[in-house]
Amino acid sequence: MGADRALQKPNSGIFERMKQKIKYLIGACSIAMLALTAIQAYFIYNTYVLKEKEAESAVRAELIQMEGDLKINFLRKDWMAQFEALVKTNQQAAINAFLANGSQTISRQVTAYINNNPVLRKYHTAYRVTILTASLVNRQAGFEKHIHNLPWFGNASFPGEQVILHDLSNDNSSGNDYIRSFTIRSGFSISKGRNSILAEMTGLLLFSVILLGLVMLLFYFSIRGLITQRKLTDLQTDFINNITHEFNTPLATLAVAIRTLRDQEKGNAIIKSTISIMERQHLRLKKLISQVMTHTANAQQLLLKKEKIAADSFLLHILYDFEAANPGAELKSKIENASIELTIDSFYLTSAVTNILENAVKYGGTRINVTTKVTGDFYQVIIQDNGIGIPMEEQGKIFTKFYRVEKGDVHNTKGLGLGLYFSRQIMIAHGGQIRVDSPAGQGCSFTLFLPVA
């Protein structure tokens, strides 16, 4: 009967749902990996930008120091004096050559300074001074000259975007007849020095790549382990289903043979005793096979036939039957909330409660207390015993299929390790849960939570 009721859907449907869950898990892991990669890239980029700003600040400070050492203001005045002298003499060829060449002498000084400065050299600093505007006008003398955006001196042209260091302006105009103005802009670029910034970040980049690789490996091995475990579970389930069904054929044949022998038995005491032994062992084997077939079902496979039942009468019938079958156990009960009705499958829930009561006796319990109470939307059935208890490290495993608490390689009690697993699946199928509490040396306390109808 139990075996017929246990399976709600074919195993293929369960496996398909599990495969779908694995696909969802792989998709979620992939999205998580992409998000983690994006976050990592964002932080690395921000670190790079911060280091670039720090490099620009350090280069700016060194260049300002250099301009002070090279006396840029004095150089500007000297250049303007030379330019004015050439304009006054109206030597056009000399003026063009003067403007075209800039100041090679100062450029060589700047190049030498930058090459000898560790900060400027490290970031491959490109420095240049440009004459934004230079005007020299003397209407009385009859000469006038204007210059715009003329490179003056520096160590290199800008390979990338220019960072403005500062602008310097000077205006010595006097009236409308004489105009003498000079505005220069100094700027720099460290575009070629970005490799130095990346070199500083080598440790961070390497650590990020290794960390990301480890996370990817963990995801990979976790998913692979899950898939492997799922396959093993499928194989185990198929094996159990196949082997138990295959056993039923010889069991049925054996039952017919036993009945035939019983009919042919002519009062021989030895034959009668042998047939009795065969009958008992046949029933025991049939019960074990039925237990395996029924108790390996999970919550999704259970087909519940629910009905409204008074909680107190339901529990009292179970306790009465248990007490009759276990006269050596002292059973006490305190059933409260007599008006509570539960919408349950009485067949399966009886199995769940009985499994826990039988476990209490099996593991040394001589006194069992059963109490009930209502907390929120749940009706609680609390079963306490004075048995040997369950070690703390084992309490999270006892609801696992085929798991049994043992010492070394010795099982002190018989069983298949399916009772508590099946009880938990029944509670889940009812929308409830089961919990265990086992203080050291003080027995066990199982609490069943059932939704109130």
Summary of the structure (lengths in Angstrom):
residues: 453
radius of gyration: 46.1
end to end distance: 26.6
largest distance: 156.0
contacts: 1268
relative contact order: 0.08
helix: 57%
strand: 20%
